[in-house]
């Protein structure tokens, strides 16, 4: 019996354009992106700059501009993608069940290059897994209710 997929987990390399690559097949413009926690080091012209994605709310174009800037190393990141004209209180999304009950369609939780990406649409999960396997990590794993060991949506 096939398992119901709820997301993927990937291991990011040191520096790269991980988010741009991961979301390459997702229409980022149709979402509002909530960044609630981040520490990302970006390499621009051989200089290291801290935090290209400051906590805040980004429209799709602003989010895309941020993740296209140089190559970066994600220390930690917590973000949610929500359809335009819908808002959420990300502070109330503390568990997978909270995520399912919210208007968020994508949640990304990353610490020390290990990222768990939860997506409500299974076709988008497949798209993320394909992008990850081609350019990010050969160790992606589909998350299912049975193998999801995360007890909370924090990093």
Backbone torsions as a table, in degrees:
resi	resn	phi	psi	omega
1	UNK	NA	125.6	-178.9
2	UNK	-66.4	143.7	179.2
3	UNK	-85.6	144.2	177.1
4	UNK	-73.8	122.4	-178.5
5	UNK	-86.4	133.9	177.9
6	UNK	-116.5	-6.8	179.4
7	UNK	166.9	-165.3	176.7
8	UNK	-136.7	159.7	170.7
9	UNK	-123.8	135.5	-178.7
10	UNK	-135.3	157.9	175.1
11	UNK	-109.7	114.9	177.6
12	UNK	-79.1	148.0	172.7
13	UNK	-76.6	-176.2	-177.0
14	UNK	-58.8	-82.2	179.6
15	UNK	-107.5	143.2	178.1
16	UNK	179.0	-176.2	174.8
17	UNK	-106.2	60.0	-169.9
18	UNK	-61.0	-46.1	-177.1
19	UNK	-69.8	-41.2	177.8
20	UNK	-60.2	-44.6	179.2
21	UNK	-66.6	-46.5	-177.7
22	UNK	-59.9	-43.8	-176.0
23	UNK	-94.2	14.9	-175.0
24	UNK	-58.8	-29.1	-179.2
25	UNK	-101.0	8.9	179.1
26	UNK	-104.5	135.9	177.1
27	UNK	-76.8	91.0	-176.5
28	UNK	-64.8	-24.6	-177.7
29	UNK	-67.9	-21.6	-177.1
30	UNK	-86.0	1.3	-177.9
31	UNK	-117.5	156.2	162.8
32	UNK	-102.5	134.3	-173.1
33	UNK	-109.5	120.8	178.7
34	UNK	-101.1	113.3	175.3
35	UNK	-102.5	115.7	-175.0
36	UNK	-105.9	-17.3	-177.3
37	UNK	-158.6	126.4	179.3
38	UNK	-157.4	146.2	167.5
39	UNK	-145.0	106.1	-175.2
40	UNK	-133.1	124.9	177.3
41	UNK	-97.1	126.8	-177.0
42	UNK	-113.4	138.1	175.9
43	UNK	-100.6	113.5	177.9
44	UNK	-126.4	119.8	-179.4
45	UNK	50.5	46.6	178.5
46	UNK	65.5	11.2	173.2
47	UNK	-107.6	145.9	177.2
48	UNK	-99.2	127.6	-179.2
49	UNK	-119.6	134.1	-179.9
50	UNK	-83.0	140.9	169.4
51	UNK	55.5	79.5	173.0
52	UNK	-73.5	-28.7	178.9
53	UNK	-109.9	88.1	177.6
54	UNK	-69.2	149.5	174.3
55	UNK	-54.9	134.3	-179.1
56	UNK	162.6	-169.2	-178.6
57	UNK	-115.0	128.8	-176.4
58	UNK	-122.4	137.8	168.2
59	UNK	-77.1	170.5	-175.6
60	UNK	-58.1	-40.9	-178.7
61	UNK	-66.4	-44.6	179.1
62	UNK	-64.5	-40.9	178.5
63	UNK	-61.7	-46.7	179.9
64	UNK	-61.7	-42.0	177.3
65	UNK	-58.7	-44.0	179.9
66	UNK	-62.6	-45.0	-174.3
67	UNK	-81.4	-8.0	174.6
68	UNK	-90.7	-6.5	-175.5
69	UNK	-78.5	108.6	175.4
70	UNK	56.6	-167.2	172.6
71	UNK	-105.3	153.9	-173.5
72	UNK	-145.9	161.1	177.7
73	UNK	-119.8	120.8	-177.6
74	UNK	-90.7	114.6	173.9
75	UNK	-81.9	-52.7	171.3
76	UNK	-153.2	150.3	-177.9
77	UNK	-157.7	134.9	173.5
78	UNK	-130.9	117.9	-179.9
79	UNK	-143.5	157.5	178.8
80	UNK	-133.5	141.1	174.5
81	UNK	-109.4	128.5	-175.5
82	UNK	-128.7	139.0	177.4
83	UNK	-56.6	147.7	177.1
84	UNK	-54.1	153.6	178.3
85	UNK	66.7	15.0	174.9
86	UNK	-127.5	143.8	177.5
87	UNK	-125.7	160.4	177.5
88	UNK	-136.1	164.6	167.8
89	UNK	-109.1	96.5	-175.0
90	UNK	-61.8	-21.4	177.5
91	UNK	-67.0	-15.1	178.9
92	UNK	-96.5	-0.8	177.6
93	UNK	-96.7	92.9	-174.8
94	UNK	-110.7	-14.1	-179.2
95	UNK	-140.2	170.6	176.0
96	UNK	-61.3	-39.3	178.4
97	UNK	-62.2	-39.9	175.8
98	UNK	-61.1	-41.6	178.0
99	UNK	-60.2	-47.2	-180.0
100	UNK	-60.8	-35.3	-178.8
101	UNK	-80.2	-14.4	-176.7
102	UNK	-86.7	175.1	175.3
103	UNK	-84.7	-7.0	179.2
104	UNK	-65.1	140.5	178.4
105	UNK	-106.2	-22.9	179.4
106	UNK	-135.5	137.5	172.7
107	UNK	-130.4	133.2	176.6
108	UNK	-124.1	127.5	179.6
109	UNK	-127.0	115.8	-174.7
110	UNK	-131.2	133.0	173.3
111	UNK	-141.8	130.9	177.9
112	UNK	51.1	46.9	176.2
113	UNK	72.1	-1.5	176.3
114	UNK	-96.7	117.2	-176.2
115	UNK	-117.7	133.5	170.3
116	UNK	-109.5	124.6	-179.5
117	UNK	-118.8	119.1	179.4
118	UNK	-105.3	135.0	-176.7
119	UNK	-139.6	136.6	-178.8
120	UNK	-77.8	-26.1	-177.6
121	UNK	-96.9	118.0	-175.0
122	UNK	-65.7	-31.4	176.8
123	UNK	-63.6	-37.3	177.7
124	UNK	-68.8	-33.2	176.0
125	UNK	-61.0	-45.4	178.6
126	UNK	-61.4	-41.0	179.2
127	UNK	-63.4	-43.6	177.7
128	UNK	-63.5	-42.9	-179.8
129	UNK	-63.4	-39.4	178.9
130	UNK	-64.5	-46.5	178.6
131	UNK	-61.8	-42.5	-179.3
132	UNK	-64.2	-43.3	-176.3
133	UNK	-70.2	-28.7	-178.7
134	UNK	-79.2	-37.5	-169.0
135	UNK	-131.9	-10.2	-174.5
136	UNK	-113.3	-58.0	-169.1
137	UNK	-147.6	134.8	174.6
138	UNK	-86.9	5.2	-175.5
139	UNK	-116.9	26.6	179.6
140	UNK	-66.3	151.2	-177.8
141	UNK	-138.0	132.5	175.3
142	UNK	-72.3	133.9	174.2
143	UNK	-89.2	136.4	175.9
144	UNK	-130.6	165.1	176.3
145	UNK	-57.4	-29.1	-177.5
146	UNK	-76.0	-34.7	-176.4
147	UNK	-106.6	3.0	180.0
148	UNK	-78.2	105.6	-177.8
149	UNK	-90.0	-1.5	-177.1
150	UNK	-71.6	128.1	179.1
151	UNK	-97.3	-15.9	179.0
152	UNK	-150.8	161.4	-178.4
153	UNK	-99.2	57.3	176.4
154	UNK	-133.5	166.7	178.2
155	UNK	-128.5	NA	NA
